Amino acid sequence: MGLRSWWCRRKANAQIEQIVDTVNAGRALMADATAFEASGTGQKIAGVVEVCDDHLHFKSDSDLKVRAAGWHISRSEIAGVRDGDEPGEVMITFRTPGRFRAIAVTPVMHADKWRTLATG
């Protein structure tokens, strides 16, 4: 039992280090985010968004605690990227129909890459 637990922790730590290296190098983007639902309710959902390859992956804060798929959004669905209402915030808007009308991210690093998502 102890060996299995040790191995799982070691493997998880290696995966986390790999993710951190990828984000630090700018090959993937990750940031805290707030998603704005496209439905008439306009509900805001706090979470994390990751950009890797040709898609965005949003997970709500509650989904981070469990094995949940979250929402995958193709980069081709991005309508535009602009500065958000808060300092340092970047607003990503989407074409309709979609689950979200927009996601506001607060990047800690690589803000320039977040701003080019609609073009690159």
Rosetta silent file (secondary structure, phi, psi, omega in degrees, C-alpha in Angstrom):
SEQUENCE: MGLRSWWCRRKANAQIEQIVDTVNAGRALMADATAFEASGTGQKIAGVVEVCDDHLHFKSDSDLKVRAAGWHISRSEIAGVRDGDEPGEVMITFRTPGRFRAIAVTPVMHADKWRTLATG
SCORE:     score description
SCORE:     0.000 S_00000001
   1 L     0.000  -44.611 -178.640    0.000    0.000    0.000 S_00000001
   2 H   -64.307  -38.317  179.285    2.744    2.455    0.910 S_00000001
   3 H   -64.604  -43.510  179.200    4.659    1.861   -2.308 S_00000001
   4 H   -61.464  -44.481  179.132    1.579    2.508   -4.460 S_00000001
   5 H   -61.778  -44.992  177.883    0.859    5.745   -2.614 S_00000001
   6 H   -59.389  -46.214 -177.825    4.478    6.867   -2.984 S_00000001
   7 H   -63.110  -43.519  179.762    4.463    6.069   -6.713 S_00000001
   8 H   -62.197  -43.510  178.283    1.177    7.942   -7.323 S_00000001
   9 H   -63.550  -43.681 -179.255    2.476   11.030   -5.496 S_00000001
  10 H   -63.646  -43.500  179.170    5.772   10.901   -7.389 S_00000001
  11 H   -64.136  -43.206  178.719    4.009   10.510  -10.734 S_00000001
  12 H   -62.505  -42.850  179.314    1.605   13.367   -9.918 S_00000001
  13 H   -62.586  -39.741  178.254    4.505   15.624   -8.906 S_00000001
  14 H   -65.205  -39.475  178.216    6.309   14.871  -12.180 S_00000001
  15 H   -65.866  -41.019  178.710    3.160   15.693  -14.161 S_00000001
  16 H   -63.880  -43.894  178.462    2.724   18.952  -12.268 S_00000001
  17 H   -60.974  -39.247  178.800    6.356   19.904  -12.909 S_00000001
  18 H   -65.059  -41.616  177.978    5.888   19.178  -16.618 S_00000001
  19 H   -63.463  -45.159 -179.593    2.771   21.384  -16.754 S_00000001
  20 H   -60.879  -44.486  178.573    4.569   24.200  -14.929 S_00000001
  21 H   -61.652  -42.015 -179.908    7.530   23.994  -17.338 S_00000001
  22 H   -64.399  -43.240  178.832    5.193   24.052  -20.355 S_00000001
  23 H   -68.542  -44.258  179.012    3.295   27.094  -19.031 S_00000001
  24 H   -58.615  -36.817 -179.714    6.498   28.908  -18.017 S_00000001
  25 L   -78.730   -9.636  179.118    7.864   28.393  -21.538 S_00000001
  26 L    82.752   10.282  177.859    4.654   29.763  -23.073 S_00000001
  27 L   -79.985  -15.914  172.735    3.824   26.545  -24.955 S_00000001
  28 L  -143.659  155.750  179.749    0.541   26.414  -23.010 S_00000001
  29 E  -119.356  144.369  177.835   -1.396   29.104  -21.164 S_00000001
  30 E  -148.894  136.516 -179.312   -3.194   28.769  -17.837 S_00000001
  31 E  -160.913  157.801  169.978   -4.972   31.359  -15.717 S_00000001
  32 E   -62.772  146.886 -175.043   -7.779   32.007  -13.276 S_00000001
  33 E  -150.451  160.092  170.482  -10.933   32.796  -15.193 S_00000001
  34 E  -127.393  122.015  178.934  -14.598   33.712  -14.992 S_00000001
  35 E   -96.218  139.127  178.523  -16.884   32.257  -17.656 S_00000001
  36 E  -109.182  114.324 -176.346  -20.075   34.086  -18.622 S_00000001
  37 E   -64.841  147.012 -179.338  -22.799   31.690  -19.713 S_00000001
  38 L   -80.029  -18.378 -179.834  -24.484   32.341  -23.037 S_00000001
  39 L   -64.213  166.431 -177.506  -27.915   31.402  -21.681 S_00000001
  40 L   -60.861  -16.154 -178.157  -30.308   34.142  -20.671 S_00000001
  41 L   -72.900  -28.599 -179.287  -29.289   33.842  -17.021 S_00000001
  42 L    65.015   25.850 -178.033  -25.875   35.405  -17.623 S_00000001
  43 L   -61.517  141.544  175.587  -24.471   33.334  -14.762 S_00000001
  44 E  -100.325  134.987 -179.747  -20.783   33.799  -13.921 S_00000001
  45 E  -124.190  117.838  178.606  -18.730   30.681  -13.217 S_00000001
  46 E   -79.542  144.043  179.315  -15.338   30.994  -11.540 S_00000001
  47 E  -177.946 -151.077 -178.820  -12.646   28.564  -12.604 S_00000001
  48 E  -132.636  139.475  175.004   -9.441   27.995  -14.540 S_00000001
  49 E  -119.945  140.465  177.896   -8.832   28.090  -18.277 S_00000001
  50 E  -124.684  136.424  175.583   -5.999   26.363  -20.081 S_00000001
  51 E  -114.846  122.023 -179.793   -5.029   26.938  -23.694 S_00000001
  52 E  -146.963  133.092 -177.919   -3.180   24.133  -25.383 S_00000001
  53 L    58.505 -125.867 -175.602   -2.940   23.339  -29.081 S_00000001
  54 L  -108.365   29.066  178.602   -6.138   24.507  -30.793 S_00000001
  55 E  -147.796  159.778  172.028   -8.550   24.576  -27.887 S_00000001
  56 E  -104.469  144.220  178.055   -9.406   26.198  -24.588 S_00000001
  57 E  -126.384  114.858 -179.726  -10.271   23.990  -21.648 S_00000001
  58 E  -108.396  131.580  173.199  -12.349   25.577  -18.866 S_00000001
  59 E  -126.283  130.712  176.728  -12.946   23.906  -15.512 S_00000001
  60 E   -69.948  160.558  179.141  -15.077   25.480  -12.826 S_00000001
  61 H   -56.352  -38.848 -179.766  -13.642   25.726   -9.320 S_00000001
  62 H   -69.175  -31.251  178.247  -15.983   22.942   -8.180 S_00000001
  63 H   -72.929  -20.661 -179.700  -14.825   20.698  -11.066 S_00000001
  64 H   -67.206  -24.782 -176.131  -11.177   21.099  -10.002 S_00000001
  65 L   -85.983  -10.032 -178.431  -11.852   19.029   -6.880 S_00000001
  66 L  -132.464  168.227  175.645  -13.242   16.033   -8.797 S_00000001
  67 L   -79.909   92.858  178.483  -12.482   14.178  -12.010 S_00000001
  68 L  -128.496  147.298 -175.080  -14.632   16.210  -14.363 S_00000001
  69 L   -73.766  -27.776 -173.879  -14.024   16.925  -18.008 S_00000001
  70 L    71.867 -157.068 -177.573  -14.900   20.608  -17.925 S_00000001
  71 E  -122.861  130.590  175.960  -15.637   22.319  -21.228 S_00000001
  72 E  -101.381  132.125 -178.429  -13.509   22.196  -24.365 S_00000001
  73 E  -129.568  124.455  179.721  -13.832   25.141  -26.728 S_00000001
  74 E   -69.233  143.240  177.317  -12.140   25.218  -30.120 S_00000001
  75 H   -62.060  -24.786  178.509   -9.993   28.279  -30.846 S_00000001
  76 H   -66.712  -16.404  178.104  -11.981   28.651  -34.085 S_00000001
  77 H   -84.807   -4.066  179.592  -14.962   29.612  -31.891 S_00000001
  78 E   -75.170  124.500  177.514  -13.161   32.730  -30.587 S_00000001
  79 E   -87.921  -35.387 -178.766  -14.776   35.884  -31.944 S_00000001
  80 E  -173.762  165.132  177.428  -12.344   38.327  -30.380 S_00000001
  81 E  -134.434  132.071 -179.657   -9.973   39.175  -27.542 S_00000001
  82 E  -146.103  169.093  173.867   -9.861   42.545  -25.796 S_00000001
  83 E   -66.607  141.323  179.458   -8.834   44.124  -22.520 S_00000001
  84 L   -84.505 -173.179 -177.967  -11.338   43.391  -19.770 S_00000001
  85 L   -77.385  -28.734 -179.194  -12.979   45.739  -17.296 S_00000001
  86 L   -94.534  151.138  177.759  -10.506   45.036  -14.489 S_00000001
  87 L   -57.860  131.471  178.707   -6.784   45.965  -14.653 S_00000001
  88 L    81.050   -3.634 -177.712   -4.780   43.147  -16.247 S_00000001
  89 L   -83.851  143.847  176.420   -7.897   41.253  -17.305 S_00000001
  90 E  -120.911  128.626 -178.081   -8.285   39.834  -20.826 S_00000001
  91 E  -104.666  122.561  177.791  -11.788   39.154  -22.195 S_00000001
  92 E  -106.638  120.721  179.166  -12.214   36.349  -24.737 S_00000001
  93 E  -106.403  153.404 -174.750  -15.539   36.415  -26.592 S_00000001
  94 E  -121.324  154.245  172.371  -17.038   33.547  -28.571 S_00000001
  95 L   -70.288  156.058  177.023  -19.179   33.078  -31.628 S_00000001
  96 L   -98.416  157.385   -5.973  -22.678   31.790  -30.981 S_00000001
  97 L   -82.733  152.939  178.353  -24.052   29.261  -30.310 S_00000001
  98 L  -165.555  168.748  179.900  -21.853   28.083  -27.501 S_00000001
  99 L   -66.147  -39.274 -177.425  -21.885   27.305  -23.819 S_00000001
 100 E  -119.745  147.878  173.153  -20.237   30.631  -22.948 S_00000001
 101 E   -89.793  -24.390  179.724  -20.503   34.070  -24.472 S_00000001
 102 E  -163.942  158.375  171.074  -17.167   35.109  -22.938 S_00000001
 103 E  -133.387  125.347  175.887  -14.406   34.134  -20.544 S_00000001
 104 E   -96.354  125.023  178.715  -12.470   36.765  -18.584 S_00000001
 105 E  -115.564  150.518  175.635   -8.954   35.653  -17.665 S_00000001
 106 E  -120.086   86.723 -175.703   -6.433   37.238  -15.352 S_00000001
 107 L   -71.238  137.630  175.230   -3.088   36.032  -16.693 S_00000001
 108 L   -85.815  -28.928  178.838   -0.137   35.972  -14.335 S_00000001
 109 L  -146.214  163.106  176.698    2.232   35.569  -17.289 S_00000001
 110 L    59.534   38.552  179.372    2.234   35.674  -21.101 S_00000001
 111 H   -58.075  -33.226  178.672   -0.546   38.296  -21.344 S_00000001
 112 H   -62.317  -37.511  179.323    0.650   39.071  -24.874 S_00000001
 113 H   -71.481  -34.855  175.749   -0.079   35.483  -25.955 S_00000001
 114 H   -62.075  -40.102 -176.269   -3.557   35.614  -24.422 S_00000001
 115 H   -70.657  -17.247 -178.997   -4.280   38.748  -26.451 S_00000001
 116 L  -100.075   10.317 -177.764   -3.322   37.041  -29.727 S_00000001
 117 L   -59.208  -34.691 -177.655   -5.611   34.010  -29.324 S_00000001
 118 L   -74.120  -22.376 -176.587   -8.070   35.269  -31.929 S_00000001
 119 L  -102.756  -24.341 -172.265   -5.337   35.753  -34.533 S_00000001
 120 L  -106.812    0.000    0.000   -2.931   32.913  -33.889 S_00000001
